[in-house]
Amino acid sequence: MAKKYVVNSKLNDYIGYTFYKQGTVEFELKEFNKALISLNQSTHNLISDENYSILLSTYGYIAKSHYHLNNKKSTLNYSFLIDSLSNEKKIIHFTQRFALTRIIDFYKKKGNLKGQLKYVNKLMHIDSILNSRGRKLDKTFYEEYDKPKLLAEREEIIKKLKSKSNTTIYSLLGVSGIVLFLFGFQYRKRKQLKLRFEKIVKNKGKLETGNKTQEPKEDLSIPKEVIEKVLEGLEGFEKNTAFTSSDLSLLSLASYLETNANYLSKIINRYKGSGFSTYINSLRVNHVIHLLDTDSRIRKYSIKGIAEEMGYKNAESFSKAFYKKTGLKPSYYIKELGKLEV
């Protein structure tokens, strides 16, 4: 019913979520082939919306569906995909438990002790984090890799490695150290993101923009009355949020201000402290931060929807501009704002 409504209403940004929900229901009903069709149809929209948590859940259901259908190669491929995406996006997600157990089995069957130890250590680390969050062990994990068994398996691997050579074990301990370093790096990075977010919220979205009017360092060879007229026009342009127009360009703005593009470019560079593109992006990012802070309705928009509201052609351009200005992805900023309301 939900999917039919979304399709009929042409709510394209939500189609992925309806297919995802349908796939999870089909999975629970053990209709694994149907689940695969629905889940695969959801991934494109989830990637576009940068909803990596739901995307990881989707990949997890796909991997488990293949597992139940005895599609070993596909199960392993999606397990590595889950591991890769989790690493790339710095996310600790419950689907990693299933994925890492499959990867451990893969290396175990190949007799690759280094790979096996690496992922056993990784699984234990992730499991400790998930348990601290209150995530209960799923049945597969409990039966195959509960903590005592993992500890015993790790000890057994280390014994085998010692029997081969001390050089090998030192190398593997180095790998473990690197893994721990990477987790520490990820923790510090998450801490930095949190601090950036808190700074923006504390300042109520007032970022350093570089858009404050300042005196030029040298003569622009432009009549004074022209400069004053353009600066006055830019002040009205900013107050009226005309910078959210998707058709905006240096030429169109120059025409609107009744000047030429060369004069306008020089004035923006000297008096606003940045080039035209940076100037416009700065205005847009500051404006969207203000809207997100004051209007909970816009937080429910997709990233693509917000991008279009701000005058961007696509979600990627908006995300890049937002990240360049704040050091944060818009999806992260919106998610953290939501936590403040809880």
SEPASE-737112 format. One record per residue (C-alpha): x, y, z; residue number from 0. Coordinates in nm, 3 decimals. Example, Ala and Ser with C-alpha at 12.3 -4.5 7.8 and 13.67 -1.06 7.14 Angstrom:
% residues 2
@u:1.230 v:-0.450 w:0.780 doba:0
@u:1.367 v:-0.106 w:0.714 doba:1
***
This chain:
% residues 342
@u:0.000 v:0.000 w:0.000 doba:0
@u:0.281 v:0.243 w:0.096 doba:1
@u:0.477 v:0.164 w:-0.219 doba:2
@u:0.169 v:0.215 w:-0.437 doba:3
@u:0.101 v:0.551 w:-0.275 doba:4
@u:0.462 v:0.665 w:-0.319 doba:5
@u:0.471 v:0.557 w:-0.685 doba:6
@u:0.131 v:0.713 w:-0.767 doba:7
@u:0.227 v:1.034 w:-0.588 doba:8
@u:0.561 v:1.043 w:-0.777 doba:9
@u:0.752 v:1.077 w:-0.450 doba:10
@u:1.067 v:0.942 w:-0.614 doba:11
@u:1.293 v:1.020 w:-0.318 doba:12
@u:1.095 v:0.781 w:-0.098 doba:13
@u:1.062 v:0.490 w:-0.341 doba:14
@u:1.390 v:0.339 w:-0.221 doba:15
@u:1.266 v:0.329 w:0.138 doba:16
@u:0.942 v:0.152 w:0.042 doba:17
@u:1.131 v:-0.114 w:-0.156 doba:18
@u:1.368 v:-0.154 w:0.141 doba:19
@u:1.077 v:-0.205 w:0.382 doba:20
@u:0.907 v:-0.448 w:0.146 doba:21
@u:1.233 v:-0.645 w:0.113 doba:22
@u:1.274 v:-0.677 w:0.489 doba:23
@u:0.920 v:-0.811 w:0.524 doba:24
@u:0.980 v:-1.064 w:0.243 doba:25
@u:1.304 v:-1.167 w:0.413 doba:26
@u:1.125 v:-1.232 w:0.744 doba:27
@u:0.870 v:-1.440 w:0.552 doba:28
@u:1.167 v:-1.638 w:0.412 doba:29
@u:1.080 v:-1.531 w:0.056 doba:30
@u:1.446 v:-1.467 w:-0.018 doba:31
@u:1.428 v:-1.436 w:-0.397 doba:32
@u:1.151 v:-1.178 w:-0.371 doba:33
@u:1.346 v:-1.000 w:-0.099 doba:34
@u:1.650 v:-0.973 w:-0.326 doba:35
@u:1.443 v:-0.810 w:-0.602 doba:36
@u:1.292 v:-0.551 w:-0.366 doba:37
@u:1.615 v:-0.476 w:-0.181 doba:38
@u:1.817 v:-0.433 w:-0.500 doba:39
@u:1.556 v:-0.185 w:-0.624 doba:40
@u:1.608 v:0.029 w:-0.313 doba:41
@u:1.985 v:0.078 w:-0.330 doba:42
@u:1.998 v:0.348 w:-0.601 doba:43
@u:1.777 v:0.591 w:-0.407 doba:44
@u:1.952 v:0.519 w:-0.077 doba:45
@u:2.291 v:0.595 w:-0.234 doba:46
@u:2.156 v:0.917 w:-0.387 doba:47
@u:2.013 v:1.020 w:-0.049 doba:48
@u:2.344 v:0.937 w:0.126 doba:49
@u:2.155 v:0.729 w:0.382 doba:50
@u:2.444 v:0.493 w:0.450 doba:51
@u:2.298 v:0.341 w:0.767 doba:52
@u:1.987 v:0.213 w:0.583 doba:53
@u:2.208 v:0.121 w:0.284 doba:54
@u:2.422 v:-0.099 w:0.510 doba:55
@u:2.105 v:-0.264 w:0.646 doba:56
@u:1.994 v:-0.325 w:0.287 doba:57
@u:2.327 v:-0.486 w:0.195 doba:58
@u:2.301 v:-0.694 w:0.512 doba:59
@u:1.959 v:-0.832 w:0.414 doba:60
@u:2.086 v:-0.898 w:0.061 doba:61
@u:2.390 v:-1.086 w:0.195 doba:62
@u:2.173 v:-1.293 w:0.432 doba:63
@u:1.925 v:-1.369 w:0.153 doba:64
@u:2.206 v:-1.502 w:-0.066 doba:65
@u:2.335 v:-1.697 w:0.234 doba:66
@u:1.999 v:-1.869 w:0.285 doba:67
@u:1.984 v:-1.942 w:-0.090 doba:68
@u:2.334 v:-2.094 w:-0.065 doba:69
@u:2.476 v:-1.836 w:-0.308 doba:70
@u:2.820 v:-1.842 w:-0.149 doba:71
@u:2.997 v:-1.610 w:-0.391 doba:72
@u:2.727 v:-1.339 w:-0.371 doba:73
@u:2.716 v:-1.371 w:0.009 doba:74
@u:3.090 v:-1.311 w:0.028 doba:75
@u:3.083 v:-1.025 w:-0.224 doba:76
@u:2.820 v:-0.837 w:-0.025 doba:77
@u:3.005 v:-0.911 w:0.299 doba:78
@u:3.315 v:-0.741 w:0.160 doba:79
@u:3.096 v:-0.458 w:0.030 doba:80
@u:2.953 v:-0.403 w:0.380 doba:81
@u:3.304 v:-0.401 w:0.527 doba:82
@u:3.428 v:-0.159 w:0.260 doba:83
@u:3.135 v:0.084 w:0.296 doba:84
@u:3.160 v:0.077 w:0.677 doba:85
@u:3.529 v:0.164 w:0.655 doba:86
@u:3.477 v:0.437 w:0.395 doba:87
@u:3.195 v:0.610 w:0.585 doba:88
@u:3.343 v:0.546 w:0.931 doba:89
@u:3.027 v:0.369 w:1.050 doba:90
@u:2.998 v:0.094 w:1.312 doba:91
@u:2.688 v:-0.101 w:1.207 doba:92
@u:2.526 v:-0.422 w:1.329 doba:93
@u:2.535 v:-0.574 w:0.977 doba:94
@u:2.913 v:-0.595 w:1.011 doba:95
@u:2.876 v:-0.890 w:1.248 doba:96
@u:2.727 v:-1.112 w:0.979 doba:97
@u:2.963 v:-0.979 w:0.711 doba:98
@u:3.279 v:-1.027 w:0.917 doba:99
@u:3.185 v:-1.384 w:1.017 doba:100
@u:3.157 v:-1.469 w:0.646 doba:101
@u:3.493 v:-1.306 w:0.572 doba:102
@u:3.657 v:-1.490 w:0.863 doba:103
@u:3.523 v:-1.820 w:0.728 doba:104
@u:3.654 v:-1.729 w:0.383 doba:105
@u:4.009 v:-1.671 w:0.508 doba:106
@u:3.988 v:-1.975 w:0.735 doba:107
@u:3.903 v:-2.205 w:0.442 doba:108
@u:4.188 v:-2.054 w:0.240 doba:109
@u:4.429 v:-2.111 w:0.528 doba:110
@u:4.511 v:-1.741 w:0.536 doba:111
@u:4.598 v:-1.689 w:0.902 doba:112
@u:4.684 v:-1.321 w:0.859 doba:113
@u:4.348 v:-1.240 w:0.707 doba:114
@u:4.170 v:-1.454 w:0.962 doba:115
@u:4.337 v:-1.283 w:1.259 doba:116
@u:4.280 v:-0.936 w:1.116 doba:117
@u:3.905 v:-0.987 w:1.086 doba:118
@u:3.873 v:-1.173 w:1.417 doba:119
@u:4.030 v:-0.869 w:1.588 doba:120
@u:3.805 v:-0.639 w:1.391 doba:121
@u:3.494 v:-0.841 w:1.478 doba:122
@u:3.577 v:-0.838 w:1.848 doba:123
@u:3.633 v:-0.463 w:1.842 doba:124
@u:3.306 v:-0.392 w:1.659 doba:125
@u:3.116 v:-0.635 w:1.879 doba:126
@u:3.235 v:-0.453 w:2.193 doba:127
@u:3.110 v:-0.120 w:2.053 doba:128
@u:2.774 v:-0.263 w:1.948 doba:129
@u:2.727 v:-0.431 w:2.285 doba:130
@u:2.800 v:-0.101 w:2.459 doba:131
@u:2.520 v:0.050 w:2.251 doba:132
@u:2.282 v:-0.221 w:2.367 doba:133
@u:2.277 v:-0.418 w:2.040 doba:134
@u:2.189 v:-0.779 w:2.117 doba:135
@u:2.374 v:-1.058 w:1.939 doba:136
@u:2.181 v:-1.206 w:1.651 doba:137
@u:2.133 v:-1.583 w:1.643 doba:138
@u:2.394 v:-1.650 w:1.374 doba:139
@u:2.660 v:-1.454 w:1.557 doba:140
@u:2.580 v:-1.615 w:1.891 doba:141
@u:2.599 v:-1.967 w:1.750 doba:142
@u:2.913 v:-1.918 w:1.546 doba:143
@u:3.116 v:-1.642 w:1.707 doba:144
@u:3.026 v:-1.564 w:2.065 doba:145
@u:3.302 v:-1.389 w:2.260 doba:146
@u:3.459 v:-1.694 w:2.431 doba:147
@u:3.478 v:-1.873 w:2.100 doba:148
@u:3.632 v:-1.570 w:1.933 doba:149
@u:3.895 v:-1.544 w:2.205 doba:150
@u:3.974 v:-1.913 w:2.174 doba:151
@u:3.995 v:-1.889 w:1.796 doba:152
@u:4.225 v:-1.589 w:1.815 doba:153
@u:4.456 v:-1.772 w:2.056 doba:154
@u:4.462 v:-2.074 w:1.829 doba:155
@u:4.552 v:-1.860 w:1.528 doba:156
@u:4.833 v:-1.690 w:1.721 doba:157
@u:4.973 v:-2.030 w:1.828 doba:158
@u:4.980 v:-2.146 w:1.467 doba:159
@u:5.151 v:-1.829 w:1.360 doba:160
@u:5.413 v:-1.865 w:1.635 doba:161
@u:5.487 v:-2.215 w:1.518 doba:162
@u:5.562 v:-2.082 w:1.170 doba:163
@u:5.800 v:-1.799 w:1.262 doba:164
@u:5.851 v:-1.512 w:1.500 doba:165
@u:5.880 v:-1.282 w:1.202 doba:166
@u:5.527 v:-1.366 w:1.095 doba:167
@u:5.376 v:-1.305 w:1.436 doba:168
@u:5.552 v:-0.969 w:1.470 doba:169
@u:5.417 v:-0.873 w:1.132 doba:170
@u:5.065 v:-0.968 w:1.235 doba:171
@u:5.092 v:-0.784 w:1.563 doba:172
@u:5.196 v:-0.486 w:1.357 doba:173
@u:4.884 v:-0.529 w:1.147 doba:174
@u:4.675 v:-0.543 w:1.465 doba:175
@u:4.846 v:-0.227 w:1.581 doba:176
@u:4.761 v:-0.058 w:1.254 doba:177
@u:4.400 v:-0.169 w:1.288 doba:178
@u:4.388 v:-0.024 w:1.640 doba:179
@u:4.550 v:0.295 w:1.512 doba:180
@u:4.288 v:0.321 w:1.238 doba:181
@u:4.008 v:0.276 w:1.488 doba:182
@u:4.169 v:0.545 w:1.703 doba:183
@u:4.195 v:0.769 w:1.400 doba:184
@u:3.828 v:0.710 w:1.322 doba:185
@u:3.736 v:0.795 w:1.681 doba:186
@u:3.931 v:1.120 w:1.667 doba:187
@u:3.773 v:1.208 w:1.336 doba:188
@u:3.422 v:1.152 w:1.475 doba:189
@u:3.520 v:1.372 w:1.771 doba:190
@u:3.636 v:1.647 w:1.534 doba:191
@u:3.310 v:1.631 w:1.340 doba:192
@u:3.114 v:1.659 w:1.662 doba:193
@u:3.315 v:1.965 w:1.768 doba:194
@u:3.261 v:2.131 w:1.430 doba:195
@u:2.888 v:2.071 w:1.459 doba:196
@u:2.874 v:2.206 w:1.814 doba:197
@u:3.065 v:2.518 w:1.710 doba:198
@u:2.816 v:2.593 w:1.430 doba:199
@u:2.519 v:2.537 w:1.662 doba:200
@u:2.675 v:2.750 w:1.936 doba:201
@u:2.726 v:3.037 w:1.691 doba:202
@u:2.370 v:2.986 w:1.558 doba:203
@u:2.497 v:2.913 w:1.209 doba:204
@u:2.707 v:3.230 w:1.185 doba:205
@u:3.010 v:3.100 w:0.999 doba:206
@u:3.313 v:3.291 w:0.885 doba:207
@u:3.200 v:3.369 w:0.533 doba:208
@u:3.455 v:3.603 w:0.381 doba:209
@u:3.155 v:3.801 w:0.251 doba:210
@u:3.196 v:4.104 w:0.474 doba:211
@u:3.247 v:4.427 w:0.287 doba:212
@u:3.608 v:4.537 w:0.298 doba:213
@u:3.816 v:4.808 w:0.139 doba:214
@u:4.019 v:4.708 w:-0.168 doba:215
@u:4.394 v:4.689 w:-0.142 doba:216
@u:4.445 v:4.872 w:-0.471 doba:217
@u:4.259 v:5.087 w:-0.720 doba:218
@u:4.010 v:4.884 w:-0.928 doba:219
@u:3.993 v:5.144 w:-1.205 doba:220
@u:3.616 v:5.150 w:-1.160 doba:221
@u:3.423 v:5.474 w:-1.102 doba:222
@u:3.336 v:5.522 w:-0.734 doba:223
@u:2.967 v:5.571 w:-0.809 doba:224
@u:2.959 v:5.239 w:-0.997 doba:225
@u:3.117 v:5.056 w:-0.702 doba:226
@u:2.869 v:5.210 w:-0.457 doba:227
@u:2.575 v:5.119 w:-0.679 doba:228
@u:2.692 v:4.758 w:-0.720 doba:229
@u:2.756 v:4.716 w:-0.345 doba:230
@u:2.410 v:4.851 w:-0.270 doba:231
@u:2.262 v:4.612 w:-0.524 doba:232
@u:2.451 v:4.319 w:-0.370 doba:233
@u:2.314 v:4.409 w:-0.028 doba:234
@u:1.958 v:4.382 w:-0.161 doba:235
@u:2.051 v:4.066 w:-0.353 doba:236
@u:2.163 v:3.903 w:-0.026 doba:237
@u:1.865 v:4.021 w:0.182 doba:238
@u:1.616 v:3.892 w:-0.077 doba:239
@u:1.795 v:3.552 w:-0.095 doba:240
@u:1.807 v:3.586 w:-0.474 doba:241
@u:2.121 v:3.372 w:-0.460 doba:242
@u:1.900 v:3.059 w:-0.439 doba:243
@u:1.802 v:3.094 w:-0.807 doba:244
@u:1.916 v:2.793 w:-1.010 doba:245
@u:1.973 v:3.014 w:-1.316 doba:246
@u:2.214 v:3.245 w:-1.136 doba:247
@u:2.545 v:3.327 w:-1.306 doba:248
@u:2.798 v:3.609 w:-1.306 doba:249
@u:2.649 v:3.743 w:-1.629 doba:250
@u:2.288 v:3.728 w:-1.506 doba:251
@u:2.376 v:3.898 w:-1.177 doba:252
@u:2.573 v:4.168 w:-1.361 doba:253
@u:2.274 v:4.231 w:-1.586 doba:254
@u:2.043 v:4.249 w:-1.282 doba:255
@u:2.273 v:4.505 w:-1.117 doba:256
@u:2.303 v:4.700 w:-1.444 doba:257
@u:2.678 v:4.664 w:-1.470 doba:258
@u:2.919 v:4.441 w:-1.663 doba:259
@u:3.061 v:4.104 w:-1.558 doba:260
@u:3.419 v:4.235 w:-1.543 doba:261
@u:3.331 v:4.513 w:-1.298 doba:262
@u:3.113 v:4.282 w:-1.088 doba:263
@u:3.383 v:4.015 w:-1.065 doba:264
@u:3.644 v:4.268 w:-0.950 doba:265
@u:3.410 v:4.424 w:-0.691 doba:266
@u:3.311 v:4.084 w:-0.544 doba:267
@u:3.676 v:3.976 w:-0.527 doba:268
@u:3.788 v:4.296 w:-0.354 doba:269
@u:3.490 v:4.384 w:-0.136 doba:270
@u:3.358 v:4.036 w:-0.055 doba:271
@u:3.697 v:3.870 w:-0.026 doba:272
@u:3.629 v:3.578 w:-0.261 doba:273
@u:3.551 v:3.480 w:-0.618 doba:274
@u:3.195 v:3.474 w:-0.750 doba:275
@u:3.137 v:3.099 w:-0.702 doba:276
@u:3.274 v:3.098 w:-0.347 doba:277
@u:3.067 v:3.406 w:-0.266 doba:278
@u:2.743 v:3.245 w:-0.388 doba:279
@u:2.816 v:2.909 w:-0.222 doba:280
@u:2.890 v:3.085 w:0.106 doba:281
@u:2.556 v:3.269 w:0.096 doba:282
@u:2.370 v:2.948 w:0.013 doba:283
@u:2.535 v:2.739 w:0.285 doba:284
@u:2.477 v:3.005 w:0.551 doba:285
@u:2.115 v:3.033 w:0.442 doba:286
@u:2.048 v:2.661 w:0.448 doba:287
@u:2.207 v:2.630 w:0.794 doba:288
@u:1.973 v:2.902 w:0.916 doba:289
@u:1.673 v:2.721 w:0.766 doba:290
@u:1.774 v:2.384 w:0.909 doba:291
@u:1.819 v:2.538 w:1.254 doba:292
@u:1.487 v:2.722 w:1.252 doba:293
@u:1.254 v:2.508 w:1.039 doba:294
@u:1.228 v:2.138 w:1.125 doba:295
@u:1.018 v:2.089 w:0.811 doba:296
@u:1.313 v:2.132 w:0.577 doba:297
@u:1.510 v:1.869 w:0.770 doba:298
@u:1.265 v:1.612 w:0.637 doba:299
@u:1.362 v:1.694 w:0.278 doba:300
@u:1.601 v:1.467 w:0.094 doba:301
@u:1.951 v:1.602 w:0.027 doba:302
@u:1.850 v:1.640 w:-0.336 doba:303
@u:1.540 v:1.836 w:-0.236 doba:304
@u:1.739 v:2.075 w:-0.017 doba:305
@u:1.996 v:2.118 w:-0.295 doba:306
@u:1.725 v:2.222 w:-0.540 doba:307
@u:1.579 v:2.468 w:-0.286 doba:308
@u:1.920 v:2.634 w:-0.261 doba:309
@u:1.962 v:2.659 w:-0.638 doba:310
@u:2.200 v:2.366 w:-0.697 doba:311
@u:2.165 v:2.144 w:-1.003 doba:312
@u:2.227 v:1.824 w:-0.806 doba:313
@u:2.283 v:1.688 w:-0.456 doba:314
@u:2.655 v:1.626 w:-0.513 doba:315
@u:2.732 v:1.994 w:-0.587 doba:316
@u:2.542 v:2.101 w:-0.276 doba:317
@u:2.713 v:1.842 w:-0.055 doba:318
@u:3.058 v:1.950 w:-0.177 doba:319
@u:2.983 v:2.318 w:-0.115 doba:320
@u:2.841 v:2.243 w:0.232 doba:321
@u:3.142 v:2.028 w:0.326 doba:322
@u:3.392 v:2.284 w:0.198 doba:323
@u:3.229 v:2.554 w:0.412 doba:324
@u:3.161 v:2.355 w:0.731 doba:325
@u:3.382 v:2.047 w:0.719 doba:326
@u:3.062 v:1.842 w:0.758 doba:327
@u:2.832 v:1.660 w:0.520 doba:328
@u:2.477 v:1.795 w:0.516 doba:329
@u:2.338 v:1.452 w:0.606 doba:330
@u:2.557 v:1.443 w:0.918 doba:331
@u:2.456 v:1.796 w:1.018 doba:332
@u:2.085 v:1.715 w:0.981 doba:333
@u:2.123 v:1.392 w:1.177 doba:334
@u:2.297 v:1.571 w:1.465 doba:335
@u:2.031 v:1.843 w:1.469 doba:336
@u:1.769 v:1.571 w:1.506 doba:337
@u:1.948 v:1.437 w:1.813 doba:338
@u:1.921 v:1.775 w:1.983 doba:339
@u:1.542 v:1.750 w:1.969 doba:340
@u:1.527 v:1.413 w:2.142 doba:341
***
